[in-house]
Amino acid sequence: MKEKYGLMAEFSTHEELVHAAEKAYEHGFRNMDGYAPFPVEGLAEALGKKTRLPLLVLIGGIIGGLGAYFMEWDANVISYPINIGGRPLNSWPAFIPITFELTVLGASLTAFFFSLGLSGLPKPYHPVFNVPQFERASQDRFFLCIETRDRLFRGDETRDFLLSLNPLTISEVDK
Amino acid sequence: MKDAEAKSIIPDSKISPLGYPTNLLEPGQTYESVNRTIAEIPLRLSAPKSWWIGAIIAFLLLMMFLFAIAWLFIKGIGVWGVNIPVAWGFAIVNFVWWVGIAHAGTFISAILLLLFQHWRTAINRFTEAMTLFAVSCAGLMPLLHLGRPWVFYWLFPYPETMGVWPQFRSPLVWDVFAVGTYFTVSLLFWYLGLVPDLATVRDRAPRLWQKKIYGIFALGWRNSAAHWQRHQIAYLLLAGLATPLVLSVHSVVSLDFAVAIVPGWHSTIFPPYFVAGAIYSGFAMSLNIIIPVRKVYHLEHLITPRYLNNMANIMLVNGMIVAYGYFIEAFMAYYSGDIFERYMMFNRAFGPYGWIFWSLMLCNVLVPQTLWSARIRRNPLTLFIVALFINIGMWIERFVIVVTSLNRDFTPSAWAMFFPTRWDWMILFGSVGLFLTLLFLFVRLVPMISISETRELVAEPQRANVP
């Protein structure tokens, strides 16, 4: 027998999916994921998903800003000091625009690369794509997949649990 | 097991107290109809005839652009009309114009997102693409204006053998960082929003090679709740970051002028006045693009009159701010008591370039007043014409600021006129060709409306119909 990744239930509306996710979380499942063609409000929370992304973005922004000011200070005070109209070498107000721009740049690069990177993307292959109707997850259907690695996962029992949520279909996900 | 088809019930369109239809989506739209309408355009193997005509014209203009650039590189900037005292000519006018156009994209995608304005849904992808392409055109202009463009990288701080570093007190160096950051952030924002839609196109592709190509760019997106969570947080944070960024970029551009002591440039109103002007021209350009595309691709049920009406309203407001800027510029010139400032203003309106100043007033102040009429705002054709006037007007505005300030400054013996050469015009229209070529490719290859956000509107119809 082929190894399985999990069991996947298909729903037709996002309300049903959120309801199912809440039920599954209540039941004690943790290693599961919901799939929806648009960001469903409250779904990630219902599944108990958390993310540290905002903190990382803050750190990225701070590094960008400090790095920018250091770069300007080093270039115009240490490496290549020029006296322009008697202004101080470390003329900080003139250094603010670039400090600001690079703060934004640092934070944005972090937001972009970490939002994809923490999700493990790019990732061309994933077991869920083996389910034929999963193509509709990006179009008009809503899926809940309980993974075999969850400590409460017991083949038929889990299938019965998913059936109690009244889905359209239930499919086994091949690894 | 339940009925397979999820349908959304969108109430019939209401009419707002201001007299425009309020719905953001025509009634009767389902997930499937939205997916099909948007995703089928890039997947189809043929394109409408009007696409071909437009794309060929744009491509020819692009070829002219490359030709003009080649000649410029061979001969140097002496082929342009610029000289002392008018050392900044079309290249800088075009630069400011293009950066300005870019601003509407970020305004729509970032500021309206933060303000929960759902009428950005069908147009944000479009205007973000417009931002990218306009910034590309803008970024080329100062590079072409460099005497030795092949050493453009001297603008960047890097440890080199000459031991020379950029002068960070100069607004021209700020520009490099502002425009560079702006382009990068716009690109990230645009692509992040695009990833889920590329996945939709991938999953709908009927041919394997299309599946593969869109699959590569979709990065393996699988619509997981955990991914959506990070995606939404990143998207919101990028919007929050892009909002002050967009205000800073045109402010920095305006400081290129305001920091100088030239009469007509040395003015504290410049940053806000430039930003308002930027959003003004950006919305005008968005309308000039969206109105024809909406018609050619039959997207009227997704880009409803509500969108056009709201964009016209924003344009009207920004037009009033810009008009106020013109007024304050003239008033401050008079009130300063400075003879050079006073003469600059007099020369602007009644000097040799006076007719250009008055056409600016016509295009940017007078014609947009027609937008007070709901009938003009709701008719795509009249709106298109008004937007065209504003686009031309905003280009003229930058010409007036750059050229009429420089051509007669402090010393009358140094006064001289500026006359553009054919190479100046070829660069201007050529850059329009670059912009349009990129835009035609975008419309052909990428889902041009955010499919996932439109699905959200289908799922929550009450959002689609707010007054």
Interface residues (C-beta under 8 A of the other chain):
Chain A: S12 T13 H14 A21 D33 G34 Y35 A36 P37 F38 P39 V40 L43 A44 L47 K49 T51 L53 P54 V57 G61 M71 E72 A75 N76 S79 Y80 I82 I84 R87 S91 A94 F95 P97 I98 F100 E101 L102 V104 L105 A107 S108 L109 A111 F112 F114 S115 L116 L118 S119 L121 P122 K123 P124 Y125 H126 V128 F129 F134 E135 R136 A137 S138 Q139 D140 N166 P167 L168 T169
Chain B: M1 K2 D3 A4 E5 A6 T30 Y31 E32 N35 P157 G163 V164 W165 P166 Q167 F168 R169 P171 V173 W174 F177 A178 G180 T181 T184 V185 L188 F189 Y191 L192 V195 P196 A199 T200 R202 D203 R204 G215 I216 L219 G220 W221 R222 N223 S224 A225 A226 H227 W228 Q229 R230 H231 Q232 I233 A234 L237 L238 L241 A242 P244 L245 S248 V252 L255 S452 E453 R455 E456 A459
